[in-house]
Each structure stands twice: as structure tokens, then as C-alpha cells.
Amino acid sequence: MANHKSAEKRARQTLVRTERNRFYKTRIKNLTKAVRVAVEAGDKEAATVALKDVNKSFHSYATKGILKKNTAARRISRLSKLVNTVAA
């Protein structure tokens, strides 16, 4: 248990940040999974719609500092590549 006022504040902040990070981490996984499921089903239209949602969300997260800019770009790129395989 924290013994100093600043340490108590840090403990509170850690709880809040952990909860927030858990939310975003889960959301990122769910958005990615939606694209992958649509691609596996062979549904080009659903995959495109899901990819558009991923694109918007990931760029937003990069702006907020939740994801690094290059990480967001890399993940979007890989998912775009995956969606393009459905058309072939």
C-alpha cells in the first residue's frame, strides 16, 4: 500500500489508465477480428465496411497517442492487403 500522498495518487492513476487501456486494447482486437472474419467468409462488401471502420478508428487512436503512428499504419496496411485478396 502507498505511504505517501504522491504514491497514492499514482496508484489511483494507474487503475484509471489500466481500465482505459483494457478498453482500447479490446476494441482494437474486435475491429481487427471483424475484418478477418469477413475475409474468411469471403464477403468483400462486409470486409470493406469493416476496414473503413478500422481505418477511422486506428487513425483516431494514433492521434490520441493510444497507438503509435507507424503501428496504426502497419496494421491498416496489412488488413487492406488481406481485404484485397478477397477480390482475387
PDB file as gemmi writes it, atoms N, CA and C in Angstrom:
CRYST1    1.000    1.000    1.000  90.00  90.00  90.00 P 1                      
ATOM      1  N   MET A   1       0.836  -1.186   0.000  1.00  0.00           N  
ATOM      2  CA  MET A   1       0.000   0.000   0.000  1.00  0.00           C  
ATOM      3  C   MET A   1       0.878   1.245   0.000  1.00  0.00           C  
ATOM      4  N   ALA A   2       0.393   2.292  -0.669  1.00  0.00           N  
ATOM      5  CA  ALA A   2       1.167   3.525  -0.778  1.00  0.00           C  
ATOM      6  C   ALA A   2       1.215   4.261   0.562  1.00  0.00           C  
ATOM      7  N   ASN A   3       2.390   4.808   0.859  1.00  0.00           N  
ATOM      8  CA  ASN A   3       2.581   5.509   2.128  1.00  0.00           C  
ATOM      9  C   ASN A   3       2.635   7.022   1.974  1.00  0.00           C  
ATOM     10  N   HIS A   4       2.847   7.512   0.750  1.00  0.00           N  
ATOM     11  CA  HIS A   4       2.935   8.948   0.515  1.00  0.00           C  
ATOM     12  C   HIS A   4       1.766   9.398  -0.333  1.00  0.00           C  
ATOM     13  N   LYS A   5       1.450  10.675  -0.205  1.00  0.00           N  
ATOM     14  CA  LYS A   5       0.326  11.237  -0.948  1.00  0.00           C  
ATOM     15  C   LYS A   5       0.520  11.071  -2.462  1.00  0.00           C  
ATOM     16  N   SER A   6       1.738  11.325  -2.933  1.00  0.00           N  
ATOM     17  CA  SER A   6       2.012  11.210  -4.368  1.00  0.00           C  
ATOM     18  C   SER A   6       1.912   9.759  -4.836  1.00  0.00           C  
ATOM     19  N   ALA A   7       2.307   8.835  -3.970  1.00  0.00           N  
ATOM     20  CA  ALA A   7       2.225   7.418  -4.323  1.00  0.00           C  
ATOM     21  C   ALA A   7       0.771   6.956  -4.379  1.00  0.00           C  
ATOM     22  N   GLU A   8      -0.061   7.505  -3.500  1.00  0.00           N  
ATOM     23  CA  GLU A   8      -1.490   7.176  -3.526  1.00  0.00           C  
ATOM     24  C   GLU A   8      -2.122   7.669  -4.824  1.00  0.00           C  
ATOM     25  N   LYS A   9      -1.727   8.888  -5.228  1.00  0.00           N  
ATOM     26  CA  LYS A   9      -2.243   9.444  -6.477  1.00  0.00           C  
ATOM     27  C   LYS A   9      -1.807   8.579  -7.665  1.00  0.00           C  
ATOM     28  N   ARG A  10      -0.544   8.171  -7.665  1.00  0.00           N  
ATOM     29  CA  ARG A  10      -0.039   7.309  -8.729  1.00  0.00           C  
ATOM     30  C   ARG A  10      -0.832   6.007  -8.798  1.00  0.00           C  
ATOM     31  N   ALA A  11      -1.155   5.450  -7.654  1.00  0.00           N  
ATOM     32  CA  ALA A  11      -1.926   4.191  -7.615  1.00  0.00           C  
ATOM     33  C   ALA A  11      -3.310   4.397  -8.225  1.00  0.00           C  
ATOM     34  N   ARG A  12      -3.938   5.528  -7.912  1.00  0.00           N  
ATOM     35  CA  ARG A  12      -5.258   5.829  -8.492  1.00  0.00           C  
ATOM     36  C   ARG A  12      -5.155   6.003 -10.007  1.00  0.00           C  
ATOM     37  N   GLN A  13      -4.144   6.743 -10.440  1.00  0.00           N  
ATOM     38  CA  GLN A  13      -3.957   6.983 -11.871  1.00  0.00           C  
ATOM     39  C   GLN A  13      -3.702   5.679 -12.622  1.00  0.00           C  
ATOM     40  N   THR A  14      -2.953   4.801 -12.015  1.00  0.00           N  
ATOM     41  CA  THR A  14      -2.659   3.512 -12.643  1.00  0.00           C  
ATOM     42  C   THR A  14      -3.930   2.713 -12.868  1.00  0.00           C  
ATOM     43  N   LEU A  15      -4.832   2.724 -11.888  1.00  0.00           N  
ATOM     44  CA  LEU A  15      -6.098   1.998 -12.029  1.00  0.00           C  
ATOM     45  C   LEU A  15      -6.916   2.551 -13.190  1.00  0.00           C  
ATOM     46  N   VAL A  16      -7.001   3.874 -13.265  1.00  0.00           N  
ATOM     47  CA  VAL A  16      -7.779   4.512 -14.337  1.00  0.00           C  
ATOM     48  C   VAL A  16      -7.165   4.202 -15.702  1.00  0.00           C  
ATOM     49  N   ARG A  17      -5.848   4.318 -15.800  1.00  0.00           N  
ATOM     50  CA  ARG A  17      -5.177   4.086 -17.079  1.00  0.00           C  
ATOM     51  C   ARG A  17      -5.254   2.627 -17.507  1.00  0.00           C  
ATOM     52  N   THR A  18      -5.154   1.730 -16.538  1.00  0.00           N  
ATOM     53  CA  THR A  18      -5.249   0.308 -16.847  1.00  0.00           C  
ATOM     54  C   THR A  18      -6.618  -0.013 -17.431  1.00  0.00           C  
ATOM     55  N   GLU A  19      -7.655   0.541 -16.830  1.00  0.00           N  
ATOM     56  CA  GLU A  19      -9.022   0.308 -17.317  1.00  0.00           C  
ATOM     57  C   GLU A  19      -9.196   0.870 -18.728  1.00  0.00           C  
ATOM     58  N   ARG A  20      -8.680   2.073 -18.952  1.00  0.00           N  
ATOM     59  CA  ARG A  20      -8.790   2.711 -20.265  1.00  0.00           C  
ATOM     60  C   ARG A  20      -8.030   1.911 -21.312  1.00  0.00           C  
ATOM     61  N   ASN A  21      -6.811   1.469 -20.984  1.00  0.00           N  
ATOM     62  CA  ASN A  21      -6.006   0.688 -21.923  1.00  0.00           C  
ATOM     63  C   ASN A  21      -6.671  -0.638 -22.250  1.00  0.00           C  
ATOM     64  N   ARG A  22      -7.305  -1.248 -21.264  1.00  0.00           N  
ATOM     65  CA  ARG A  22      -8.004  -2.516 -21.492  1.00  0.00           C  
ATOM     66  C   ARG A  22      -9.130  -2.304 -22.507  1.00  0.00           C  
ATOM     67  N   PHE A  23      -9.860  -1.197 -22.364  1.00  0.00           N  
ATOM     68  CA  PHE A  23     -10.946  -0.894 -23.294  1.00  0.00           C  
ATOM     69  C   PHE A  23     -10.416  -0.765 -24.723  1.00  0.00           C  
ATOM     70  N   TYR A  24      -9.373   0.038 -24.904  1.00  0.00           N  
ATOM     71  CA  TYR A  24      -8.847   0.265 -26.249  1.00  0.00           C  
ATOM     72  C   TYR A  24      -8.225  -1.001 -26.838  1.00  0.00           C  
ATOM     73  N   LYS A  25      -7.524  -1.765 -26.015  1.00  0.00           N  
ATOM     74  CA  LYS A  25      -6.893  -2.995 -26.492  1.00  0.00           C  
ATOM     75  C   LYS A  25      -7.946  -3.980 -26.992  1.00  0.00           C  
ATOM     76  N   THR A  26      -9.034  -4.106 -26.248  1.00  0.00           N  
ATOM     77  CA  THR A  26     -10.129  -4.994 -26.648  1.00  0.00           C  
ATOM     78  C   THR A  26     -10.786  -4.488 -27.921  1.00  0.00           C  
ATOM     79  N   ARG A  27     -11.000  -3.177 -28.001  1.00  0.00           N  
ATOM     80  CA  ARG A  27     -11.646  -2.589 -29.181  1.00  0.00           C  
ATOM     81  C   ARG A  27     -10.795  -2.825 -30.429  1.00  0.00           C  
ATOM     82  N   ILE A  28      -9.493  -2.654 -30.300  1.00  0.00           N  
ATOM     83  CA  ILE A  28      -8.588  -2.867 -31.430  1.00  0.00           C  
ATOM     84  C   ILE A  28      -8.667  -4.319 -31.906  1.00  0.00           C  
ATOM     85  N   LYS A  29      -8.672  -5.248 -30.963  1.00  0.00           N  
ATOM     86  CA  LYS A  29      -8.771  -6.674 -31.312  1.00  0.00           C  
ATOM     87  C   LYS A  29     -10.097  -6.985 -32.000  1.00  0.00           C  
ATOM     88  N   ASN A  30     -11.190  -6.418 -31.487  1.00  0.00           N  
ATOM     89  CA  ASN A  30     -12.510  -6.687 -32.061  1.00  0.00           C  
ATOM     90  C   ASN A  30     -12.639  -6.116 -33.469  1.00  0.00           C  
ATOM     91  N   LEU A  31     -12.116  -4.907 -33.690  1.00  0.00           N  
ATOM     92  CA  LEU A  31     -12.171  -4.308 -35.020  1.00  0.00           C  
ATOM     93  C   LEU A  31     -11.374  -5.151 -36.020  1.00  0.00           C  
ATOM     94  N   THR A  32     -10.207  -5.578 -35.606  1.00  0.00           N  
ATOM     95  CA  THR A  32      -9.355  -6.398 -36.469  1.00  0.00           C  
ATOM     96  C   THR A  32     -10.029  -7.731 -36.772  1.00  0.00           C  
ATOM     97  N   LYS A  33     -10.622  -8.311 -35.753  1.00  0.00           N  
ATOM     98  CA  LYS A  33     -11.280  -9.608 -35.917  1.00  0.00           C  
ATOM     99  C   LYS A  33     -12.457  -9.510 -36.896  1.00  0.00           C  
ATOM    100  N   ALA A  34     -13.194  -8.401 -36.851  1.00  0.00           N  
ATOM    101  CA  ALA A  34     -14.333  -8.216 -37.755  1.00  0.00           C  
ATOM    102  C   ALA A  34     -13.879  -8.272 -39.215  1.00  0.00           C  
ATOM    103  N   VAL A  35     -12.748  -7.654 -39.500  1.00  0.00           N  
ATOM    104  CA  VAL A  35     -12.219  -7.671 -40.869  1.00  0.00           C  
ATOM    105  C   VAL A  35     -11.813  -9.091 -41.244  1.00  0.00           C  
ATOM    106  N   ARG A  36     -11.076  -9.756 -40.353  1.00  0.00           N  
ATOM    107  CA  ARG A  36     -10.590 -11.105 -40.647  1.00  0.00           C  
ATOM    108  C   ARG A  36     -11.736 -12.107 -40.835  1.00  0.00           C  
ATOM    109  N   VAL A  37     -12.777 -11.984 -40.025  1.00  0.00           N  
ATOM    110  CA  VAL A  37     -13.932 -12.880 -40.141  1.00  0.00           C  
ATOM    111  C   VAL A  37     -14.635 -12.669 -41.481  1.00  0.00           C  
ATOM    112  N   ALA A  38     -14.792 -11.394 -41.877  1.00  0.00           N  
ATOM    113  CA  ALA A  38     -15.438 -11.090 -43.155  1.00  0.00           C  
ATOM    114  C   ALA A  38     -14.619 -11.637 -44.320  1.00  0.00           C  
ATOM    115  N   VAL A  39     -13.309 -11.541 -44.217  1.00  0.00           N  
ATOM    116  CA  VAL A  39     -12.436 -12.048 -45.286  1.00  0.00           C  
ATOM    117  C   VAL A  39     -12.526 -13.574 -45.361  1.00  0.00           C  
ATOM    118  N   GLU A  40     -12.515 -14.230 -44.207  1.00  0.00           N  
ATOM    119  CA  GLU A  40     -12.616 -15.692 -44.192  1.00  0.00           C  
ATOM    120  C   GLU A  40     -13.943 -16.174 -44.761  1.00  0.00           C  
ATOM    121  N   ALA A  41     -15.001 -15.372 -44.539  1.00  0.00           N  
ATOM    122  CA  ALA A  41     -16.311 -15.726 -45.067  1.00  0.00           C  
ATOM    123  C   ALA A  41     -16.400 -15.435 -46.565  1.00  0.00           C  
ATOM    124  N   GLY A  42     -15.429 -14.672 -47.075  1.00  0.00           N  
ATOM    125  CA  GLY A  42     -15.428 -14.336 -48.489  1.00  0.00           C  
ATOM    126  C   GLY A  42     -16.357 -13.189 -48.832  1.00  0.00           C  
ATOM    127  N   ASP A  43     -16.761 -12.433 -47.837  1.00  0.00           N  
ATOM    128  CA  ASP A  43     -17.689 -11.313 -48.032  1.00  0.00           C  
ATOM    129  C   ASP A  43     -16.906 -10.021 -48.240  1.00  0.00           C  
ATOM    130  N   LYS A  44     -16.682  -9.659 -49.486  1.00  0.00           N  
ATOM    131  CA  LYS A  44     -15.872  -8.485 -49.843  1.00  0.00           C  
ATOM    132  C   LYS A  44     -16.502  -7.198 -49.322  1.00  0.00           C  
ATOM    133  N   GLU A  45     -17.814  -7.091 -49.437  1.00  0.00           N  
ATOM    134  CA  GLU A  45     -18.502  -5.862 -49.028  1.00  0.00           C  
ATOM    135  C   GLU A  45     -18.397  -5.643 -47.516  1.00  0.00           C  
ATOM    136  N   ALA A  46     -18.644  -6.683 -46.737  1.00  0.00           N  
ATOM    137  CA  ALA A  46     -18.554  -6.573 -45.278  1.00  0.00           C  
ATOM    138  C   ALA A  46     -17.122  -6.290 -44.848  1.00  0.00           C  
ATOM    139  N   ALA A  47     -16.165  -6.897 -45.526  1.00  0.00           N  
ATOM    140  CA  ALA A  47     -14.763  -6.681 -45.201  1.00  0.00           C  
ATOM    141  C   ALA A  47     -14.362  -5.233 -45.484  1.00  0.00           C  
ATOM    142  N   THR A  48     -14.864  -4.679 -46.567  1.00  0.00           N  
ATOM    143  CA  THR A  48     -14.560  -3.295 -46.924  1.00  0.00           C  
ATOM    144  C   THR A  48     -15.142  -2.326 -45.903  1.00  0.00           C  
ATOM    145  N   VAL A  49     -16.380  -2.585 -45.477  1.00  0.00           N  
ATOM    146  CA  VAL A  49     -17.026  -1.734 -44.471  1.00  0.00           C  
ATOM    147  C   VAL A  49     -16.275  -1.824 -43.148  1.00  0.00           C  
ATOM    148  N   ALA A  50     -15.886  -3.027 -42.761  1.00  0.00           N  
ATOM    149  CA  ALA A  50     -15.143  -3.219 -41.516  1.00  0.00           C  
ATOM    150  C   ALA A  50     -13.772  -2.548 -41.603  1.00  0.00           C  
ATOM    151  N   LEU A  51     -13.141  -2.619 -42.770  1.00  0.00           N  
ATOM    152  CA  LEU A  51     -11.833  -1.993 -42.961  1.00  0.00           C  
ATOM    153  C   LEU A  51     -11.940  -0.474 -42.847  1.00  0.00           C  
ATOM    154  N   LYS A  52     -13.016   0.079 -43.362  1.00  0.00           N  
ATOM    155  CA  LYS A  52     -13.220   1.524 -43.273  1.00  0.00           C  
ATOM    156  C   LYS A  52     -13.346   1.955 -41.806  1.00  0.00           C  
ATOM    157  N   ASP A  53     -14.039   1.149 -41.012  1.00  0.00           N  
ATOM    158  CA  ASP A  53     -14.189   1.417 -39.581  1.00  0.00           C  
ATOM    159  C   ASP A  53     -12.842   1.317 -38.868  1.00  0.00           C  
ATOM    160  N   VAL A  54     -12.059   0.308 -39.240  1.00  0.00           N  
ATOM    161  CA  VAL A  54     -10.719   0.130 -38.657  1.00  0.00           C  
ATOM    162  C   VAL A  54      -9.845   1.328 -38.997  1.00  0.00           C  
ATOM    163  N   ASN A  55      -9.877   1.738 -40.244  1.00  0.00           N  
ATOM    164  CA  ASN A  55      -9.056   2.856 -40.712  1.00  0.00           C  
ATOM    165  C   ASN A  55      -9.348   4.112 -39.896  1.00  0.00           C  
ATOM    166  N   LYS A  56     -10.607   4.429 -39.745  1.00  0.00           N  
ATOM    167  CA  LYS A  56     -11.013   5.623 -38.999  1.00  0.00           C  
ATOM    168  C   LYS A  56     -10.589   5.530 -37.535  1.00  0.00           C  
ATOM    169  N   SER A  57     -10.858   4.389 -36.920  1.00  0.00           N  
ATOM    170  CA  SER A  57     -10.551   4.218 -35.502  1.00  0.00           C  
ATOM    171  C   SER A  57      -9.047   4.239 -35.242  1.00  0.00           C  
ATOM    172  N   PHE A  58      -8.284   3.530 -36.054  1.00  0.00           N  
ATOM    173  CA  PHE A  58      -6.844   3.448 -35.822  1.00  0.00           C  
ATOM    174  C   PHE A  58      -6.161   4.799 -36.002  1.00  0.00           C  
ATOM    175  N   HIS A  59      -6.601   5.566 -36.998  1.00  0.00           N  
ATOM    176  CA  HIS A  59      -6.025   6.897 -37.177  1.00  0.00           C  
ATOM    177  C   HIS A  59      -6.385   7.794 -35.997  1.00  0.00           C  
ATOM    178  N   SER A  60      -7.580   7.637 -35.488  1.00  0.00           N  
ATOM    179  CA  SER A  60      -8.000   8.389 -34.304  1.00  0.00           C  
ATOM    180  C   SER A  60      -7.150   8.007 -33.098  1.00  0.00           C  
ATOM    181  N   TYR A  61      -6.910   6.720 -32.927  1.00  0.00           N  
ATOM    182  CA  TYR A  61      -6.097   6.243 -31.803  1.00  0.00           C  
ATOM    183  C   TYR A  61      -4.651   6.719 -31.940  1.00  0.00           C  
ATOM    184  N   ALA A  62      -4.159   6.804 -33.167  1.00  0.00           N  
ATOM    185  CA  ALA A  62      -2.798   7.296 -33.387  1.00  0.00           C  
ATOM    186  C   ALA A  62      -2.709   8.777 -33.007  1.00  0.00           C  
ATOM    187  N   THR A  63      -3.733   9.526 -33.334  1.00  0.00           N  
ATOM    188  CA  THR A  63      -3.770  10.947 -32.984  1.00  0.00           C  
ATOM    189  C   THR A  63      -3.810  11.139 -31.474  1.00  0.00           C  
ATOM    190  N   LYS A  64      -4.565  10.286 -30.790  1.00  0.00           N  
ATOM    191  CA  LYS A  64      -4.696  10.391 -29.333  1.00  0.00           C  
ATOM    192  C   LYS A  64      -3.492   9.829 -28.593  1.00  0.00           C  
ATOM    193  N   GLY A  65      -2.632   9.090 -29.295  1.00  0.00           N  
ATOM    194  CA  GLY A  65      -1.454   8.530 -28.662  1.00  0.00           C  
ATOM    195  C   GLY A  65      -1.659   7.141 -28.097  1.00  0.00           C  
ATOM    196  N   ILE A  66      -2.768   6.520 -28.424  1.00  0.00           N  
ATOM    197  CA  ILE A  66      -3.048   5.167 -27.950  1.00  0.00           C  
ATOM    198  C   ILE A  66      -2.224   4.162 -28.745  1.00  0.00           C  
ATOM    199  N   LEU A  67      -2.149   4.382 -30.044  1.00  0.00           N  
ATOM    200  CA  LEU A  67      -1.272   3.606 -30.922  1.00  0.00           C  
ATOM    201  C   LEU A  67      -0.229   4.555 -31.495  1.00  0.00           C  
ATOM    202  N   LYS A  68       0.954   4.020 -31.765  1.00  0.00           N  
ATOM    203  CA  LYS A  68       1.941   4.839 -32.463  1.00  0.00           C  
ATOM    204  C   LYS A  68       1.513   4.949 -33.918  1.00  0.00           C  
ATOM    205  N   LYS A  69       1.922   6.044 -34.555  1.00  0.00           N  
ATOM    206  CA  LYS A  69       1.509   6.325 -35.929  1.00  0.00           C  
ATOM    207  C   LYS A  69       1.894   5.190 -36.880  1.00  0.00           C  
ATOM    208  N   ASN A  70       3.126   4.720 -36.778  1.00  0.00           N  
ATOM    209  CA  ASN A  70       3.583   3.659 -37.688  1.00  0.00           C  
ATOM    210  C   ASN A  70       2.894   2.329 -37.404  1.00  0.00           C  
ATOM    211  N   THR A  71       2.576   2.080 -36.139  1.00  0.00           N  
ATOM    212  CA  THR A  71       1.872   0.842 -35.785  1.00  0.00           C  
ATOM    213  C   THR A  71       0.484   0.836 -36.415  1.00  0.00           C  
ATOM    214  N   ALA A  72      -0.216   1.964 -36.303  1.00  0.00           N  
ATOM    215  CA  ALA A  72      -1.545   2.076 -36.897  1.00  0.00           C  
ATOM    216  C   ALA A  72      -1.469   1.890 -38.410  1.00  0.00           C  
ATOM    217  N   ALA A  73      -0.494   2.546 -39.031  1.00  0.00           N  
ATOM    218  CA  ALA A  73      -0.336   2.448 -40.483  1.00  0.00           C  
ATOM    219  C   ALA A  73      -0.022   1.019 -40.906  1.00  0.00           C  
ATOM    220  N   ARG A  74       0.851   0.353 -40.159  1.00  0.00           N  
ATOM    221  CA  ARG A  74       1.230  -1.022 -40.486  1.00  0.00           C  
ATOM    222  C   ARG A  74       0.038  -1.964 -40.398  1.00  0.00           C  
ATOM    223  N   ARG A  75      -0.733  -1.839 -39.328  1.00  0.00           N  
ATOM    224  CA  ARG A  75      -1.891  -2.723 -39.149  1.00  0.00           C  
ATOM    225  C   ARG A  75      -2.945  -2.482 -40.221  1.00  0.00           C  
ATOM    226  N   ILE A  76      -3.198  -1.219 -40.539  1.00  0.00           N  
ATOM    227  CA  ILE A  76      -4.170  -0.887 -41.582  1.00  0.00           C  
ATOM    228  C   ILE A  76      -3.697  -1.437 -42.924  1.00  0.00           C  
ATOM    229  N   SER A  77      -2.410  -1.293 -43.189  1.00  0.00           N  
ATOM    230  CA  SER A  77      -1.833  -1.780 -44.444  1.00  0.00           C  
ATOM    231  C   SER A  77      -2.012  -3.286 -44.581  1.00  0.00           C  
ATOM    232  N   ARG A  78      -1.717  -4.003 -43.521  1.00  0.00           N  
ATOM    233  CA  ARG A  78      -1.822  -5.464 -43.565  1.00  0.00           C  
ATOM    234  C   ARG A  78      -3.268  -5.911 -43.736  1.00  0.00           C  
ATOM    235  N   LEU A  79      -4.192  -5.210 -43.071  1.00  0.00           N  
ATOM    236  CA  LEU A  79      -5.602  -5.571 -43.220  1.00  0.00           C  
ATOM    237  C   LEU A  79      -6.105  -5.225 -44.620  1.00  0.00           C  
ATOM    238  N   SER A  80      -5.632  -4.106 -45.180  1.00  0.00           N  
ATOM    239  CA  SER A  80      -6.020  -3.724 -46.546  1.00  0.00           C  
ATOM    240  C   SER A  80      -5.558  -4.779 -47.543  1.00  0.00           C  
ATOM    241  N   LYS A  81      -4.344  -5.227 -47.336  1.00  0.00           N  
ATOM    242  CA  LYS A  81      -3.780  -6.263 -48.195  1.00  0.00           C  
ATOM    243  C   LYS A  81      -4.623  -7.536 -48.115  1.00  0.00           C  
ATOM    244  N   LEU A  82      -5.053  -7.859 -46.918  1.00  0.00           N  
ATOM    245  CA  LEU A  82      -5.878  -9.049 -46.696  1.00  0.00           C  
ATOM    246  C   LEU A  82      -7.230  -8.911 -47.396  1.00  0.00           C  
ATOM    247  N   VAL A  83      -7.841  -7.731 -47.295  1.00  0.00           N  
ATOM    248  CA  VAL A  83      -9.138  -7.490 -47.926  1.00  0.00           C  
ATOM    249  C   VAL A  83      -9.009  -7.574 -49.445  1.00  0.00           C  
ATOM    250  N   ASN A  84      -7.891  -7.109 -49.966  1.00  0.00           N  
ATOM    251  CA  ASN A  84      -7.694  -7.150 -51.424  1.00  0.00           C  
ATOM    252  C   ASN A  84      -7.540  -8.570 -51.964  1.00  0.00           C  
ATOM    253  N   THR A  85      -7.191  -9.518 -51.108  1.00  0.00           N  
ATOM    254  CA  THR A  85      -7.075 -10.898 -51.564  1.00  0.00           C  
ATOM    255  C   THR A  85      -8.447 -11.516 -51.820  1.00  0.00           C  
ATOM    256  N   VAL A  86      -9.491 -10.952 -51.213  1.00  0.00           N  
ATOM    257  CA  VAL A  86     -10.840 -11.483 -51.393  1.00  0.00           C  
ATOM    258  C   VAL A  86     -11.311 -11.287 -52.827  1.00  0.00           C  
ATOM    259  N   ALA A  87     -10.951 -10.177 -53.427  1.00  0.00           N  
ATOM    260  CA  ALA A  87     -11.392  -9.877 -54.797  1.00  0.00           C  
ATOM    261  C   ALA A  87     -10.768 -10.831 -55.807  1.00  0.00           C  
ATOM    262  N   ALA A  88      -9.573 -11.285 -55.524  1.00  0.00           N  
ATOM    263  CA  ALA A  88      -8.864 -12.150 -56.485  1.00  0.00           C  
ATOM    264  C   ALA A  88      -9.463 -13.532 -56.569  1.00  0.00           C  
TER     265      ALA A  88                                                      
END                                                                             
